[in-house]
Amino acid sequence: MTDKNEISNLPIAVREFIKLIIKKMRYRKKVQREVRAELVAHFEDELKEYQGKERDEKTKQLIQDFGDVKLLGLLLRRAKKRCRPLWRTAVARTFQAIGIFILLLAVYIGWFLSGKPIITTNYVEVINKRVKPFAGVDPNLNASSLYCKAAETLEQMEKDERIPKEIDELFGKKYVDLTSEQREVIDKWLKKNNHLLELVAEGSKLPYYWPELNTGQKNSTELISILMPYLSSYREFAYMLTHWRAEKKAQEGQFQQAFDDVLICYRMGRHFKNSMTLVEQLVGIAIEALATNEIAEILSRYEIESEILAGLQSDFEKLIADENYTTDFKGERYFIYDEIQRSFTASRIGGGHLYLKRVNQYGTILGTDFEQNKFKLLIKLLFLHPNKQETLDAVDNFYDRMEQLASMSPAKKKAENIDINKEFEQYCKGNMFLEILAPALGEMIRTGYRNEAQIQATPLIVAIHRYKQDFGNLPDNLDEVEKSGYIKHLPIDPFSDKPLVYKKTDDGFTLYSVGYNFKDDNGDVYRDKDGRVRLWNDDEGDAVFWPVQK
């Protein structure tokens, strides 16, 4: 090592020259000391034989021979780098790479967080326009206003506590199963509130139904916030019409009036089922099921004149002549479109990415899974999630495929080995947005076909009862019912793509669909561990429409 005494023995020009070289190196102090020692040793060797004026001239020549100080410092620095150990080079490069990565990450995160979505389409308005049957349709043909008026009155009665406690407790129970005291309570309630059911009846006769969707918040256009306040009231009206009023009239022998109430209920259900939102469609299916079940219940309890049954069958067949059983996904597609424009930044470099402030709200949907995997999800959102356009394309492909599958009967999907749930997973895989927000459409599609089987079975059940009354015996097979003109066409079971299964039994007949397992279980139903009938079960049992299952 060269100390100050050694370097001070050199000419001032040399000392300044060495200092300048070391300064231009810009390297570690240890290396600088080594280079200084080497330079001092070199100059000492070169100048030791010179004195006086010759020493000064030699000094000047040596400095000139060394050349440009800046270049010399750079070359010395590179030389020392090449001579350092490999491990030290690796460590240096690693830290450099880490530094660059951190810098780029900071820039990327800043860019990522700076993006914001831009709302370009009011999908509430879009749906409100699309739900109307045609432009310029007369608003007086809309059943929605009458249903809403009845529901508003009922809900106001609930708020004002004007609904007796006994009535609340009896919702869902059947009139025939009530005590005489309970029936008296129901009779008074029905008489007092007959005007509400008449509003529903009037609405059910109108050809169209289109609700005016709104979010209930000023200046809010989020589809996710739309209000559907009266759906529970609509189901209560359906119970009143079928389980109470229709059964009461049937018990009094007023079968025509009882069936009229059932058909009011069915028409109301069909209105909701033809809506754009899946929630309304499900409510509609449930209400239609209440109506068809009630028809079977009444037929199982009473002997009814063939003429009345013929009228019921004719009215019901007219109702279902243009029935559409395919699930409508347009409303759900708009819902996803709206959420995409709110959950992704406006198109920019990278095609628009997820907006974290919006995505954070999904935590309430994911619950504990979101909290436990927050870091993992954050990495996925920052670097791996499909961009806005890719997600839009995925949504369109997904719903196009679901609509295609919805038009195929379950039996056809089974024959082609199509598993909707697996396809659902494949379309959503890798796209958290779809995984969270896309509904389980496979079950919804299957529910639509279940609804179709039950509805199509209803006029056939009535036709078989008419046949028995007119001929004094049951038909040997369904072909006899069709050939005798009691039904125009035999309904097809969507779970077999064959006619529903009919069999004569010792005490009557059975009519059923092979159900979810696609196998004929000889008309045996599935019962759970408590002995309750489960009409639609995945693993075993048929969906038996007749006799009425207890």
C-alpha positions in Angstrom: 0.0 0.0 0.0 1.3 3.5 -0.8 1.1 6.0 2.0 1.2 9.8 1.8 5.0 10.0 2.4 5.7 7.8 -0.6 3.5 9.7 -3.0 4.8 13.0 -1.7 8.3 12.0 -3.0 6.9 12.3 -6.6 6.7 15.6 -8.5 3.6 17.7 -7.9 2.5 17.1 -11.6 2.6 13.3 -11.1 0.7 13.5 -7.8 -2.1 15.6 -9.3 -2.1 13.3 -12.4 -2.5 10.2 -10.2 -5.3 11.8 -8.1 -7.1 12.7 -11.3 -6.9 9.2 -12.7 -8.2 7.7 -9.5 -11.1 10.2 -9.4 -12.0 9.3 -13.0 -12.1 5.6 -12.2 -15.2 6.0 -9.9 -14.6 2.6 -8.4 -14.4 1.0 -4.9 -11.9 2.6 -2.5 -9.9 -0.6 -2.1 -9.4 -0.9 -5.8 -8.5 2.8 -6.0 -5.7 2.3 -3.4 -4.4 -0.7 -5.4 -4.3 1.3 -8.6 -2.7 4.4 -6.9 0.1 2.1 -5.5 0.7 0.7 -9.0 0.9 4.1 -10.6 3.2 5.4 -7.8 5.5 2.4 -8.2 5.6 2.9 -12.0 6.5 6.6 -11.8 9.1 6.0 -9.1 10.8 3.4 -11.3 10.8 5.7 -14.3 12.1 8.8 -12.4 14.6 7.3 -10.0 17.6 7.9 -12.3 16.7 11.5 -13.2 17.3 14.7 -11.3 16.6 18.4 -11.7 15.5 19.6 -15.1 15.8 16.2 -16.7 13.4 14.8 -14.1 10.9 17.5 -14.9 11.1 16.8 -18.6 10.8 13.1 -18.0 7.8 13.6 -15.9 6.1 15.7 -18.6 6.9 13.0 -21.2 5.5 10.2 -19.0 2.3 12.1 -18.4 1.9 12.7 -22.1 2.5 9.0 -22.8 -0.3 8.0 -20.5 -2.8 10.0 -22.6 -6.3 11.2 -21.7 -7.1 11.0 -18.0 -10.8 10.3 -18.5 -10.1 7.5 -21.0 -7.3 6.1 -18.8 -9.6 6.0 -15.7 -12.3 4.2 -17.7 -9.8 1.6 -19.1 -8.4 1.0 -15.6 -11.9 0.5 -14.2 -12.8 -2.0 -16.9 -9.5 -3.9 -16.4 -10.2 -4.2 -12.7 -13.7 -5.4 -13.3 -12.4 -8.2 -15.7 -9.9 -9.3 -13.1 -12.4 -9.5 -10.2 -13.6 -13.0 -9.0 -16.5 -14.6 -10.8 -18.7 -14.7 -7.7 -18.2 -11.0 -7.2 -19.3 -10.4 -10.8 -22.3 -12.6 -10.4 -23.3 -10.7 -7.2 -22.8 -7.3 -8.9 -24.9 -8.3 -11.9 -27.6 -9.7 -9.6 -27.9 -6.5 -7.6 -28.0 -4.5 -10.8 -30.8 -6.7 -12.2 -32.7 -6.4 -8.9 -32.4 -2.7 -9.0 -33.6 -2.5 -12.6 -36.5 -4.8 -11.8 -37.5 -2.8 -8.8 -37.4 0.4 -10.8 -39.4 -1.1 -13.6 -41.9 -2.7 -11.1 -42.4 0.7 -9.5 -43.0 2.3 -12.9 -45.4 -0.5 -13.9 -47.4 -0.4 -10.6 -47.6 3.4 -10.9 -48.9 3.1 -14.5 -51.2 0.3 -13.4 -52.7 2.3 -10.5 -53.1 5.4 -12.6 -55.6 3.8 -15.0 -59.3 4.4 -14.5 -62.4 3.0 -16.2 -64.5 5.2 -18.4 -68.3 4.5 -18.5 -69.4 4.6 -22.1 -72.8 2.8 -22.1 -75.8 3.0 -19.8 -76.8 -0.6 -19.8 -79.9 0.1 -17.6 -81.2 2.1 -20.5 -80.2 -0.6 -23.0 -82.1 -3.3 -21.1 -85.2 -1.0 -20.6 -85.3 -0.5 -24.3 -84.7 -4.1 -25.2 -87.4 -5.5 -22.8 -90.2 -3.8 -24.7 -91.7 -6.2 -27.3 -91.5 -3.6 -30.0 -91.0 0.2 -30.5 -94.1 2.3 -29.8 -95.9 -0.5 -27.9 -99.0 0.8 -26.0 -98.0 1.0 -22.3 -101.6 0.0 -21.4 -100.6 -3.5 -22.6 -97.9 -3.8 -20.0 -98.9 -6.1 -17.0 -96.0 -4.7 -14.9 -97.9 -1.7 -13.7 -100.8 -3.8 -12.4 -98.5 -6.3 -10.7 -96.5 -3.5 -9.1 -99.6 -1.8 -7.8 -100.8 -5.0 -6.2 -97.3 -5.7 -4.8 -96.8 -2.2 -3.5 -100.1 -2.4 -1.6 -99.2 -5.8 -0.1 -95.8 -4.6 1.0 -97.2 -1.4 2.5 -99.6 -3.6 4.5 -96.6 -5.6 5.8 -94.8 -2.4 6.7 -97.8 -1.1 8.5 -98.2 -4.5 10.2 -101.7 -4.8 8.8 -101.1 -8.4 7.9 -102.3 -10.7 10.7 -99.6 -12.9 12.3 -101.7 -15.9 11.5 -101.6 -15.1 7.7 -97.8 -14.9 7.8 -97.6 -18.3 9.4 -100.0 -19.9 6.8 -98.1 -18.7 3.7 -97.0 -21.8 1.9 -99.5 -24.1 3.5 -102.4 -25.6 1.5 -106.0 -24.8 2.2 -107.0 -28.5 2.3 -104.4 -29.1 5.1 -105.7 -26.4 7.4 -107.9 -26.6 10.4 -111.4 -25.1 10.2 -110.2 -22.1 12.3 -107.3 -21.5 10.0 -109.5 -21.8 6.9 -111.8 -19.1 8.5 -108.8 -16.8 8.8 -107.8 -17.4 5.2 -111.4 -16.9 4.0 -111.6 -13.5 5.7 -108.2 -12.5 4.3 -109.1 -13.5 0.7 -112.4 -11.7 0.9 -110.9 -8.5 2.3 -108.0 -8.4 -0.1 -109.7 -9.8 -3.2 -109.0 -6.5 -5.0 -105.2 -7.4 -5.0 -105.8 -10.7 -6.6 -108.0 -9.1 -9.2 -105.2 -6.7 -10.1 -103.0 -9.7 -10.6 -105.7 -11.4 -12.7 -106.2 -8.3 -14.8 -102.4 -8.1 -15.4 -102.1 -11.7 -16.3 -104.6 -11.2 -19.2 -102.4 -8.6 -20.8 -100.1 -9.8 -23.6 -96.9 -8.2 -22.5 -94.8 -7.6 -19.4 -91.8 -5.3 -19.2 -90.6 -3.9 -15.9 -88.8 -0.5 -15.8 -85.5 -1.3 -14.2 -83.8 1.2 -12.0 -81.1 1.3 -9.3 -82.9 3.3 -6.7 -80.0 5.7 -6.6 -79.8 9.1 -8.3 -77.4 9.2 -11.2 -76.5 5.5 -10.7 -76.5 3.3 -13.8 -74.8 0.2 -12.4 -76.7 -2.9 -13.4 -75.4 -4.7 -10.4 -77.5 -2.3 -8.3 -80.8 -2.7 -10.1 -83.8 -3.2 -7.7 -86.3 -6.0 -8.0 -88.4 -5.2 -5.0 -91.6 -7.2 -5.5 -90.5 -10.7 -6.5 -91.3 -12.1 -3.1 -94.7 -10.5 -3.2 -95.4 -12.1 -6.6 -94.7 -15.5 -5.2 -97.1 -14.7 -2.3 -99.8 -13.9 -4.8 -99.1 -17.2 -6.6 -99.5 -19.0 -3.3 -102.8 -17.2 -2.6 -104.1 -18.1 -6.0 -103.2 -21.7 -6.0 -102.8 -23.0 -2.4 -105.6 -21.0 -1.0 -108.2 -19.6 -3.4 -108.1 -22.3 -6.1 -108.1 -25.1 -3.5 -111.0 -23.4 -1.6 -113.1 -23.2 -4.8 -112.3 -26.8 -5.7 -113.4 -27.9 -2.2 -116.6 -26.1 -2.8 -117.1 -27.8 -6.2 -116.3 -24.7 -8.2 -113.8 -26.4 -10.4 -114.0 -24.1 -13.4 -113.3 -21.1 -11.1 -110.5 -23.0 -9.4 -108.8 -23.7 -12.7 -109.3 -20.1 -13.7 -107.2 -19.1 -10.7 -104.6 -21.6 -11.6 -104.3 -20.2 -15.1 -104.0 -16.7 -13.7 -101.1 -17.9 -11.7 -99.6 -19.6 -14.7 -99.9 -16.6 -17.0 -98.3 -14.4 -14.4 -95.4 -16.9 -14.1 -95.0 -16.9 -17.9 -94.7 -13.1 -17.9 -91.8 -13.3 -15.5 -90.2 -16.2 -17.2 -90.0 -14.3 -20.5 -88.0 -11.5 -18.8 -84.3 -10.7 -19.5 -82.9 -11.3 -16.0 -82.2 -14.7 -14.7 -83.7 -13.9 -11.3 -87.1 -13.1 -12.9 -86.9 -16.1 -15.1 -86.3 -18.4 -12.0 -89.3 -16.8 -10.2 -91.4 -17.3 -13.3 -90.4 -21.0 -13.5 -91.3 -21.4 -9.8 -94.7 -19.8 -10.3 -95.5 -21.9 -13.3 -94.6 -25.0 -11.3 -97.0 -23.9 -8.6 -99.8 -23.7 -11.2 -99.0 -27.1 -12.9 -98.7 -28.8 -9.5 -102.0 -27.4 -8.4 -103.8 -28.8 -11.4 -102.4 -32.2 -10.6 -103.4 -31.8 -6.9 -107.0 -30.9 -7.8 -107.3 -33.8 -10.3 -105.9 -36.2 -7.6 -108.6 -35.2 -5.1 -111.8 -34.8 -7.1 -113.9 -36.4 -9.9 -114.3 -33.6 -12.4 -116.6 -33.5 -15.4 -115.0 -34.3 -18.7 -116.4 -31.1 -20.2 -114.6 -28.9 -17.6 -111.4 -30.9 -18.1 -111.6 -30.4 -21.9 -111.9 -26.7 -21.4 -109.0 -26.7 -19.0 -106.9 -28.7 -21.4 -107.8 -26.4 -24.3 -107.0 -23.2 -22.4 -103.7 -24.6 -21.2 -102.6 -25.8 -24.6 -103.3 -22.4 -26.0 -101.2 -20.9 -23.3 -98.2 -23.1 -24.0 -98.5 -23.3 -27.8 -95.8 -20.6 -28.2 -94.0 -21.3 -24.9 -90.3 -20.7 -25.0 -88.4 -22.9 -22.5 -84.9 -21.9 -23.5 -83.0 -19.8 -21.0 -82.5 -16.2 -22.1 -79.0 -14.9 -21.3 -79.2 -11.4 -22.9 -79.7 -9.7 -19.6 -76.8 -11.5 -18.0 -74.6 -10.7 -20.9 -75.4 -7.0 -20.5 -74.7 -7.3 -16.8 -71.2 -8.6 -17.6 -70.6 -6.0 -20.2 -71.5 -3.3 -17.7 -69.2 -4.8 -15.1 -66.3 -5.0 -17.6 -66.6 -1.2 -18.4 -66.5 -0.6 -14.6 -63.8 -3.1 -13.7 -61.3 -2.5 -16.4 -59.4 0.7 -17.3 -60.1 2.5 -20.5 -58.2 1.0 -23.4 -54.5 1.9 -23.2 -51.1 0.1 -23.7 -51.9 -3.5 -22.9 -55.5 -3.3 -23.9 -57.0 -2.1 -20.6 -56.4 -3.9 -17.3 -58.4 -4.6 -14.1 -59.2 -1.6 -11.9 -58.1 -2.7 -8.4 -60.5 -0.4 -6.6 -63.4 -2.1 -8.3 -62.0 -5.6 -8.0 -61.5 -5.1 -4.2 -65.3 -5.1 -3.9 -65.3 -8.7 -5.1 -63.8 -9.6 -1.7 -67.4 -9.5 -0.3 -68.3 -12.2 -2.9 -65.2 -14.4 -2.3 -65.2 -14.0 1.5 -62.5 -15.7 3.3 -60.9 -17.1 0.1 -60.2 -13.6 -1.0 -58.5 -12.6 2.3 -56.5 -15.8 2.5 -55.2 -15.6 -1.1 -55.0 -11.8 -1.4 -51.3 -11.7 -2.3 -51.6 -14.5 -4.8 -54.6 -12.8 -6.4 -52.8 -9.5 -6.5 -49.9 -11.0 -8.5 -52.4 -12.6 -10.8 -54.2 -9.3 -11.3 -51.1 -7.3 -11.9 -49.3 -9.6 -14.3 -51.4 -12.6 -15.5 -55.0 -11.6 -15.9 -56.5 -11.2 -19.4 -56.9 -7.6 -20.5 -60.2 -5.8 -21.2 -60.5 -6.9 -24.9 -59.5 -10.5 -24.1 -62.1 -10.6 -21.4 -64.8 -9.2 -23.7 -64.0 -11.8 -26.3 -64.1 -14.5 -23.6 -67.5 -13.3 -22.4 -68.9 -13.3 -25.9 -67.5 -16.8 -26.6 -68.8 -18.0 -23.3 -72.4 -16.8 -23.7 -72.5 -17.8 -27.4 -71.6 -21.3 -26.4 -74.1 -21.3 -23.5 -76.9 -20.2 -25.8 -75.9 -22.9 -28.2 -76.0 -25.5 -25.4 -79.3 -24.1 -24.0 -80.9 -24.9 -27.4 -79.8 -28.5 -27.2 -82.0 -30.9 -25.1 -80.3 -32.6 -22.2 -80.6 -36.0 -24.0 -78.8 -34.6 -27.0 -76.0 -33.2 -24.8 -75.7 -36.6 -23.1 -75.5 -38.4 -26.4 -72.7 -36.0 -27.6 -71.0 -36.4 -24.2 -71.2 -32.6 -23.5 -70.7 -31.6 -19.9 -71.9 -28.0 -19.4 -70.2 -27.6 -16.0 -66.8 -28.7 -17.5 -67.2 -26.3 -20.4 -68.1 -23.6 -18.0 -64.9 -24.2 -16.1 -62.8 -24.2 -19.3 -64.2 -20.9 -20.5 -63.7 -19.2 -17.1 -60.3 -20.8 -16.4 -57.6 -18.1 -15.8 -60.1 -15.3 -15.9 -61.0 -14.3 -12.3 -63.5 -11.8 -13.6 -65.5 -14.5 -15.2 -65.0 -17.0 -12.4 -66.5 -14.6 -9.9 -69.3 -13.0 -11.9 -70.5 -15.6 -14.5 -73.5 -17.4 -13.1 -73.8 -21.2 -12.9 -75.7 -21.4 -16.2 -75.5 -25.1 -16.5 -78.0 -25.6 -13.7 -80.2 -22.8 -15.0 -80.3 -24.4 -18.5 -81.3 -27.8 -16.9 -84.0 -26.1 -14.8 -85.5 -24.7 -18.0 -85.8 -28.2 -19.5 -87.2 -29.6 -16.2 -89.8 -26.8 -16.4 -90.6 -27.9 -20.0 -91.1 -31.5 -19.0 -93.5 -30.7 -16.2 -95.5 -28.2 -18.3 -95.8 -30.6 -21.3 -96.9 -33.4 -19.0 -99.9 -31.4 -17.6 -102.2 -31.4 -20.6 -101.4 -35.1 -21.1 -102.4 -35.9 -17.6 -105.7 -34.0 -18.1 -106.2 -35.9 -21.5 -105.7 -39.3 -19.8 -108.3 -38.4 -17.2 -110.8 -37.4 -19.9 -110.1 -40.6 -21.8 -110.9 -42.6 -18.6 -114.1 -40.8 -18.0 -115.3 -41.1 -21.5 -114.3 -44.8 -22.1 -114.5 -46.1 -18.5 -111.0 -47.4 -18.5 -107.4 -46.1 -18.9 -105.7 -46.3 -22.3 -103.2 -49.1 -22.7 -100.6 -46.7 -24.1 -100.2 -43.1 -25.1 -100.8 -43.8 -28.8 -104.4 -44.5 -27.9 -104.7 -41.1 -26.3 -103.3 -39.4 -29.4 -105.3 -41.5 -32.0 -108.5 -40.9 -30.1 -108.0 -37.1 -30.4 -107.6 -36.3 -26.7 -104.2 -34.7 -27.4 -102.8 -33.4 -30.7 -99.2 -34.4 -30.1 -97.5 -36.5 -27.5 -95.1 -34.4 -25.5 -91.4 -35.3 -25.7 -89.3 -35.8 -22.6 -86.2 -33.6 -23.1 -84.2 -36.0 -21.0 -84.7 -38.9 -23.4 -85.9 -37.2 -26.6 -88.7 -39.7 -26.5 -92.3 -39.5 -25.3 -92.9 -39.3 -21.6 -93.2 -42.8 -20.0 -96.7 -43.9 -19.3 -97.6 -47.1 -17.5 -100.9 -48.6 -16.2 -100.8 -49.6 -12.6 -103.1 -51.5 -10.2 -104.6 -48.3 -8.9 -104.3 -46.1 -11.9 -101.4 -45.0 -14.0 -98.0 -43.3 -13.8 -96.5 -40.7 -16.1 -92.9 -39.6 -15.7 -89.7 -38.3 -17.2 -86.5 -40.4 -16.9 -85.0 -37.3 -15.2 -81.5 -36.2 -14.5 -79.9 -39.6 -14.6 -81.3 -40.3 -18.1 -82.4 -43.8 -17.0 -85.8 -45.3 -16.7 -86.1 -46.3 -13.0 -89.6 -47.8 -13.6 -91.4 -44.9 -12.2 -89.7 -45.0 -8.8 -89.0 -41.7 -7.2 -86.0 -40.7 -5.1 -86.6 -40.1 -1.4 -84.1 -38.5 0.9 -83.1 -39.8 4.3 -86.2 -38.2 5.8 -88.4 -39.9 3.4 -89.3 -36.8 1.4 -89.7 -37.1 -2.4 -87.0 -35.3 -4.4 -88.6 -35.1 -7.9 -85.4 -34.3 -9.6 -82.3 -36.1 -8.4 -79.0 -36.5 -10.2 -78.2 -40.1 -9.3 -81.4 -42.1 -9.1 -85.2 -42.0 -9.5 -87.6 -40.7 -12.1 -89.4 -37.4 -12.2 -92.9 -38.6 -11.6 -95.7 -36.2 -12.6 -98.5 -38.7 -11.9 -99.6 -39.9 -9.4 -99.1 -36.8 -7.2 -96.2 -37.6 -4.9 -96.7 -37.2 -1.2 
